[in-house]
């Protein structure tokens, strides 16, 4: 099977700009749960919070289970396999291009490398269709409100993961990543303020 290398899915989009405005409203920053790392993801705990069994996971890649543009961490591969044994379906949905880091994963894991970039709702809808799960039985797991939390208005709970700290050896990449990290941090702080002052 030919894997698409879809470069246009990176960068600034209309949907990202629109999401920046949407996140100013508290209803769009309500994470179901905050966890320190992906291995803390506990399906039983999530089911207690939602009242629904988790049958599908849409999962961000960079800074969530892998270093930015890097390998998926071994402990996270192991946790992916644990979740598969629990009977859950998993779709990895990154705005980055397809790379060889996906080649050795369990073949049951769906790799979304040819759909609209997050937070485009059409991309999330396609992810749901690929998983063949209902929204109430699906969760989105990621590190970034600007892209990953685009599922919240769609009724798909968002689990916020603390970003994996990537030390970019290339100084140019390090500089280019500053705006991304700054925007991610600002909107995370907005979400925390909403949690503290506008939600019970």
N, C-alpha and C positions, 0 to 999 in steps of 0.2 A: 504494500500500500504506500502510495506516495504521500509524504508528510508535507503540508503547506508551510512555507516560510513566509509569514505574513508580516512584513515590516511596517505596514501602515497602521497597525493596531497600537503602536506606541505613540507617546507625545500628547499634545494638547488637543482636546476635542470639544465640540459643542456640549456634549453630555457631561463632561467634567466641569465645564463652566457653569452649567445649569445646576449641577450637584452642589457647587460651592454656595449658591444661593439657597438651595433646599435645606442645606445643613444648618442654616441659621434658625430653622424652626425645630423646636425640641422633639417633635414626634419623629423626625428623621435622623436623630442621633441616639436613639434609645437602643443600646446594645443589650441583648438578652443576658450576656455574661462577658466578663473580662477575665482572661487567663494569661499567665506569664509566658507560656510556650505551648506549642501544639500538643505535646505529649500530656498536657493537663486536661485535654478534651475528654470529658466523661459523658457518654451517651445517656446513662441512667440519670445523672444529675440534670441534664438538659430536658429529659422527658418529664422529670418532676416539675421543672419550671414551666414547661409549655403544656403539659397534659397530653402530649402526642408523642408516639414513638418516632425516633429518628430513623428514617429509611434511606435518606440521601444527603450527601455533603457536597457542597460546592466549595472548593478550597483554593485560596490564593497560593501562589508559589513563592515569589521573591520576597524576602524579609519575613515570611510566615513559616515556611518549612525549609527554605534554602537561603543561602547567602545571595545577595543581589547578583543575578546572572550567573550564579554558581551552582555547585552540586547541592542536591537535596541531602540534608544531614542524615547520617545513618540512623540515629535514634528516631527521626521522623519517618523514615522508611519503615522501620520496625513498627511504629505506631499505626501507620497506614495499613500494614498487614494485620495488626491486631483488630482494627476497625472492620476490615474485610471479613475476618473470622467471625465477627459479631453480626454479620449479615447486612451491613450497610453498603450502599453503593456510593462511589466516590468519583467526582469529576474535578480534575485540576484545571483551573481557569486563570491563566496569566495573560497580562497584556504584552508580555515579552514574546519574542519569536520562539519557535520550537527549537530545542537543542537536544544533544545526546543524553542529557541528564535524565530523560524520561525512558530511555531504552531498556533499562534493567528493572523497571517497576513491574509489579504484577499486572498482567495483561487485562485484568478486569477493571483497572483504573482507566477512566476516560480522560483523554488529553484534549482539551479544547484549544486548538491552535489556529482555527480558521473561522472564528465567529467575531462579532462586533466587540470592540474593547469595552471593558468595564468603565463607567457604570451604565452603559447603554442597556435599557430594559430588554431590548431584543436579544442581547447576548445572554442575559439571565434566563429568559424564556426558553431559548434554545438549550441551555444547560439543563433546565428542568425536563425538557422533552428527551434529551439524551439519557438522563437518569431514569426517566419513566416513573417519577414520584410526584406526589402532590405537594403543593407549597407548604402546607401545614406540617408535613412530615420531612421537610428539607431544611437544612441550615446553611448559612454562608459563613465561612471562617476566613478571616483575613486581618491584616494589620492596619488597614487604611480606610478611614471613613469616606474619603473623597472618591474612592473607586469601589471598594468592597461593600460598603454600607448601602449601596444603591439598591439592595434587595429589601431594605426595611419598608419602603412604601408599597412594595409588592406583597407584603405579608410573609416574607421569608425571614425568620429571625437571624440576626447578625451576632456572631461571636467575635469579640475583639481580642486579638493576640498582640502581646507586646512585641514590637519589631525585633527581629534578630539583628544584632549589631554587626554590620559589614564594614571592615576596614579596607577601603579601596586603595590598592597599591598605586594605581595610576592617578597622578595628581589632577589630570584633566577631568577624569570621571568623577573624582572626589568633588571638584568644583561644580561640575554639572549636576551633581546629586543634591547640592545644598538647597535649591529652591523646592525640590520634591520633599525633602525631609522637613523643611520649614513649614510648608503647607500642611503636611501630614500632622506635624506637632500642633500647629495652631488649631486645626479642626478637632483634634483629640482634646485639647484644652477646652474648646467650646462645648464639646460633648460632656466633659466632666463638670463644667459650670451648669449645664442643663440638669445633670444628675443631682447636683448639690442644691440648687435653688428652685428648680421648676418641676422636679419629680419627687414623689414620695419615696 
